[in-house]
Amino acid sequence: MLIANEVSAAGDIAWLGDATRRGKEVLCCVDSIASIEILESGLRGRHGGRRVPVLVELGVAGGRTGARTVSEAVSVARRVSVSASVRLAGVSGFEGIIGAATNETAEERVDHFLQELRRLFDVLIAEGLFAGSQEAVISAGGSVFFDQVVKNLKCAAPQLPERIVIRSGCYLSHDDGVIDELSPLGASARTEGDPFRAALEVWGAVLSRPEPTRVIVGVGKRDASTDGLLPVAKKRLRRGERTPKPWRAHGRAVRVDDQHTYLDVDSNDDIAVGDLVGFGISHPCTTFDKWRAIPLVDDDYNVVGVANTRF
């Protein structure tokens, strides 16, 4: 199990130590001497002599977690190498927050970051900090540029067995919002061939049409993410029909409450109470965690299975 984050809360560290003592391999990240010391303190007497495997995380200036430079990350790795509680298992990074800058595209900046992550990995190998390891892990994990992760992290002639771990959550379903807009493989990029298409939809019934241009649908923040873009009215199903039709008229979500979505529609649109509306969503990760079970359907919307989530 790879925890793609630093672990610093006392209860979490206790769980980590207990899992390690039972022979489970659970990896987490460290990005500073302080993060190592708090692990060592919390693991004392808990890990049964088995050192917890950690990944040294590299970050970006102004970004999220992670050492800000390769030299800082190397210092963290050296500290790990003399610890009795943790051992160096590899390196980690997250390119998903990197966007375009004044003189560089997002793709160019992502490439540069991933090349630095690979350089960090190679420096640690050259210093012998993976001595005795059967393999080392190098991991990155945004949902937009995961093809670049493979291209930049893969080594043609590795000096020791290495495992590339991609943590791209949205690859599983793509989306109809921010991921599609940013992805070079999305429909918005007008790429050649067959672009990625969203596999995740959230359906709800029309509860009310209180005004000619206002429709209220029984889908809310408890059902679909709203942190990227508001849900997109994508398909509709009239009562008595079996096959959903693309939304051809104007239907736009303008507000989402806990259990209701407000749609603006054309006054001559024939949508009525009881009709079903299928929404495309933006940022699937925060929709997955709202459902314990997600129905899987075929092209005719027959339910053929269930995906159980683990959030």
VOGUDREN-135271 format. One record per residue: z, y, x of N, C-alpha, C, CB in turn. Coordinates in steps of 0.1 Angstrom, whole numbers, plus 5000, padded with zeros to 4 digits. Glycine has a CB too. Layout:
# residues N
ZYXZYXZYXZYX...
***
This chain:
# residues 311
500049885008500050005000500050125009501250004990499150225005499050345013499550465004497650375018500650525008501150645001500550765009502750655001499550825003498750935009499551065009497350945003500751065014501651175014502751155023502151204999503451265027504751255034505751205024505151385040506751135029507851085021509151145027507950925021509851225018510951305023512251295014510551445026512051255002513251244993514051124996512751244978515351134995516251025000515950894992517751064998515850904979515550784971514250714975515650814957513250794978511950744981512050674995510850854981512750735004512850675017513650545017513550775027514650535008515450415006514550305001516650444997513650334991512750234986511750194997511950294974511350285005510350255015511050155025509950375023512250185029512950095038513249955032514250155042513549945020513849825013512549735012514449844999511449805009510149735008509749675022509049825003509949755032509649715046510449595050509749835056511749605047512649495050512249365044514149525046511649375031511249255024509849205029511149275009509249265039508049225045506849285039507949085043506949385030505849455024505349565034506249525010504049575034503449675043503149805035502149625050503949905036503750035029503650145039504950055019502450205039502150315049502450445042500750305054502950545050503050685045502550775056504450715040502550905053502051005063503251085069501151105057503051125082503951225088503051335094504851155099503551455094502851565100503651655108502151645089504851615111505751705120506851615125506351825111507551675135508751605141509751595130509251685153509951705122510951705111510651585101510951835103509351565098509151455088509451315094507651455084509351305107509751175114511251165114509151175128511951275117513451265118514051235105513951395124513551295094514151265081513851115077513551365070512751065081512450925078513450835086511050885082513650865099514550795107515950795101514550845121516450915097517750925091517950835079518051065089516950845070517050775057516850625059516050825048516050585069515750445071516850365078514450425078517850445084518850385093519550275085519850485098519550145090520150035084519449975072521550075080518250025069517549975057516349895060517250095048515749915071514449855073514449715080513549945081515649665083515849535088515149505101515349435078514949615109514349595122512849605122514749465128512249605110510849625108510549775108510249545096509649825117509349965117508349995106508850005131508550105099507650145088506350205094508350255079505150155090503950205096503650345090502750115093503250445098502950575094501550625099504050675099500950715092499750775096500050915100498650765085499550965111499751105115498651185107499551125130499051285099498151355091497651485097498751385078496351505097495751625102495351715089494551605111495751845090495351935079494452045083496651985072494352145074493552265077494352385075492252265068494052495082494852615081494752665067494252725091495952705061495952755048495852645037494952855046495852525041495652415032496952345028494752305038496952215026498052145021498852095032497552025012499251965032500051905042499151875054500751785038499851835065499051795077499251885089497551785074499351835101499451915113498152005114499551835126498252125118497152225117496152205129497652355117496552145139495652125151495651985156495852225162494651945163494751815169495851805179493351785176496051905187497151905197498551885190497152025206498751955179500051935172500151795167500152035160499051735162499051605156499351495167497751565149498751525179499051435191500551435194498151475203501151555194502551565197503351485187503051705197502951485174503651405164503551255166503051445150502351215170502051075173502851025185500551055176503051115195503851075207505251055203503751185218505751135194507151125189507250995181507551245180506250955173506350835166506450715175505050815157505650725186505550615196506950575202504650645206507950665202509250635208510250605197509650745217509850595185510850585174511150435172510250645161512450405168512850275165512650235150514250255169512350345142512250325128510850325122513050425121509950395129508550405124507550365135508250545118506450325132505350295142504050355138505250135143503250385148501950445145500950345140501450515158500450375128499450285122498050345122499850245108497950475123496650545123496750685120495850475112495650745115495650885112495050905098494750965122495351025092494951055078494551195077496051015069493751225067493451365064492951375049492351415073492751495045492251515031491251635031493451545021490051605029488951705030488651765016487651645035489351715006489051754992489251894988489751664983490151964996490452104993489552205001491852134996488652145009487852235018486552285010487352155030486452415009485352475003484452555012485752564991483452625007482552705015483352825021481352745007482852875032483352995039482253095040484052965052482453205046481453315047480253265054482053435055480453195066479253155074479053005074479453205088479752925065479552785065479552735051480652715073478752635049478752565036479952465035477452485033480352425024481452325022481152205030481752295008479852155029479552035037479752045052478051995033479352165057479452185071480952195075478852315076481752255067483252265070483852125069483952365061483452045059483951915058483551825070483451845045482351835074481851765086482751795098480451785089483051925100483851965111485251915111483852125112485851915099487151865098487251715100487751895084486251635095486251495097485951455111485151435088485151535118484951515132486251535140483851605138487051635136488251655143489251545140488951795138489251485128490051375125489651255133489951335110488351235135487951125144488351145158486451105142488251275162488651305176490151275178488351455179490951315168492351285169492551135171493151335157491951055163492050915164491650865178491050845153490550915183490150865196491050905207488750925199491651025206492651075216493850975216493051215213494350945204495450855203495150715209495950835189493950665207493450545213493450555228492050505208492950665233492850685248494250695254492050815251495150745247496550755253497350625252497350865246496750525245497350395244498450395234497850355257498450485224499550495214499450385204499550625208498250315203498150195194498350065201496750205187498850065213499049945221499849845213499749975234499349725213500049615205499649605191501449635206498849705186498449695172497149605170498149835167497149525160495949445157494849525151496349335147495149635144494149725140494749865137493449675127493949965136494450105133493650155121494250195146494350235114493750295101493350435103494750285090492150475098491750615098491250635083490550645108491950735077491750745062491550895058492950695055490650915049490451045043490151025028489251125050490251135020490151095006489851204996491451055003488851284997488351364986487451294977487751494991487151344965486251274956484851324956486851284942484551424964483251484964482351444976483351644964482951444988482151415000482451285006482351525010482751174998483151055004482050985012483650954993480751025010479750965018479851025032478351005012480251155033480451225046481651165054480551375045482651115046483751055053483350935060484851015042482550845054482050725061481150765073481250635051480250855071479350895082480150945094478351005077481151025092481851095103482951005109482451225099483550915102484650845107484250715113485650815096483150655109482650525114482250535129481550475105482750435136482350435151481450305153483650425159480450325160479450225163480050115172478150275169480850155181481450055191482950085192480750065205483750045183485250075183485850005195485850035170486950075200487650025212488749925207488250135220489149935195490049835189489649815174491549875191490049705168489749695154490249815146490249565148489349875137489849985129489349965115489250115135490250025106489950015092489850155086491049935085488650185080488450315074488850295059486950355075489750375055490250375041489850505034491750345040489050495023488650615016489450615003487150605012490050735001490950754989490250844979492350804994489150814974488350904966488550854951486850904969489550914945489950864931488850884921491150934927488150994921487151014910485850944912486851164910485650864923484450784924484350684913484450714938485450654907485550544897484850584885486950514894484850714881484250754869483350874869485250774859483350954880482751084881483251164870481151064880482551284866483051364855481951454850484251444860482251534840481351634834481751774838481251614819482451794849482951924852482951954867484451934847484051984872484152034886483551934896485552064890483951804895483351714905481851704904484051574902481351704892479851704891479251834897479451694876479851944895479352074900479352074915480152184895480352014921480452014936479751904943481952014940479651794936479051674943477651684946479351554935477151654959475751654962475051544955475551644977475751454949475151334942475251354926475851204946475751464922475951494908474751544901477051584905474751544888473551594880473351744883473751564865474351814885474251964887473551994900475552024888473551894910472851914923471351894922473451824933470951844911469451814909468951724921468651944908469751634925469351544935468151454931470551454940467451404940466351314937466951174933465351294949466251104925466750974921467650984909467350904932468450884907469350874896470750934900469550734891471151054895472351114898473551044892472351264894474751074897475951014892476051064877477151054900476550984869476851014855478250984851475850944845478851064843480251044840480450924832480851174832481450844835481750714828482950734819481950604837483650844819484850864812484650964801486050914821485050924788484951014777486251004769483750974768486651104763487851104754487351144740488951204759487651054730487151074716488251114707486450954711487951204697488851244687488151274674489751364692488951274663488451304650488551444647489151214639487551504639487651634634488751644623486251684628489751724626490851734616490651844606492151764624489951944610489852064601488652144605491152144601488052214595487052314598487452444590485552274594488452514595489052624587488252744586490452654593487252754595486352874595484952814598486752984605483852884593482452834595482152804610481552934590482752884619482352864633483552794641481952994640484552744634485752694641485952554636486952774640486052454646486352314643487552274651485152224646488552204645489752154652489652004654491052204645489651954666489551814669490951764674488451784679491251644670492551584674492551524688492851474665492251604698492351574712493051694719490851554719494051664727494751774734495051744748496051804726495951834753496451814767497051684770497351934771497551624760498151484762497151374763499151454750495851414760494851314760493851334772494051314747493551454775492551494785492951604794491251534777492551594806492851704816492251834813492551654830492951944816492352074814492552154826493052144802492952094837493252164850491952204857494152094859490852144854489552174860488752274851488752054864488152214841487552294831487952234817485952284832487752304807488152254794487152144790488052364783487652044782486751934778485351984772487351844767484351914775482951944771482551864759481951924782482251924747481851854735480451794739481651944723480451654741479351594747478551504736479751504758479251434728478651344718479351354705478651194723478651304695479351314681478951184673478951434674479751154664479451034656479851064641480250904661478851064633479151084618479650964612477851134611480450984601480950874594479850784589481750924582480050654591479050554586478050524597478350604575477950594608477050564619477750474629476550694626476950414637477550324647477250374662476950184646476150444663475750484677475950634678474250454679476750674688476950824690475650894694478050844701475551014690474451094693474851214703473751154680473951254712474251364720474451484712473151394731475351574716475551704708474451794711476951764712473551814701472351894702472652044699471251844694473552064690473852204686474952254695474352204671475352384693476352444701477752394698476252604700478452344707479852294705480552324718479852154700481452414718482152454730483652464728481552594735484352394737485852404736486252534742486552284744487052614734487552744738489052744741487152844728489752644736491152634738491652494735491852734728492652454743493252324741494752334740492852224752495352284729496852274728497252134731497252324714498552104729499051974732498251864725500551964728497951884712497251774705496051824697498251714695495551944700494351994693493352064703494752094682492052044700491052124708490352214698490052024715490152334701489452434693487952434698490152574694487052414688485652414691485052534684484952284687484152604692483252704685481952634682483052834695481452644670480252584666479352684659480552454657478152654657477252734649477552724635475752694652477452824627477852824613477052724605477752964607475752694609474952604602475052464607473452644603475952434617476152304622476852214611477052304635476352094608476852014597478051934601475851924592478751954612479951874615481051894605480451914630481651784602482651784590483951714594481951724578484951734586486251664587485951514587487251704576486551444597486351294597485351254607485951244584484451344611483451314622484251284635482351424623483651214644484251184657483451264667484151034660484251324677483651394688484051334701484051544687483051314710483251254723483251364733482251144726484251384741484351494751484151434765485651564750483351504773483351484787484451564793481951524794485051514804486251584809485951624824487551494808486751714829486751754843487951704850486551914844487751654862488851604870489551484864489951714872488851364865489351244859490751204863488451134862491151234875492551184880493651224870492851234894493551344865494651394856494351354842494851544858493351284839493151214826493651074827491651224821493351004838493750864839495250854837493450814853496050954843497450934842498050964828498151034852497250994818497751014805497650894796496951134798496950784802496750664794497250544802495150644792498050464795498550334800497350234800499750284793496450244791495350154790494150224785495650034780492950204791491750274788490750164784491150354800490150174771489150084767487850094775488850104752487349974778486049974785484949934774486049864797483850004774482849984763481449954770482750104754480649894762479249874766478449994761478649734761477049984763476250094760476250124745474850074764476650024737476650044722478050074717476149924715478950104727480350144724481150024718480450264715480749904720481649794717482649774728480749654715483949764724484949744734484849604740486349764728484749604754484549474761485649444770483249474768486649534772487749514781488649624780487249484795489749614788490749714789491149734804492049684781491149864809491649894822493049944821490749994829494049874827495449914827495650014839496349794828496250124836496450224847497850194853496350364842498050254865499350234872499850374877499150134884499850474869500350604873501850614869499550714866
***
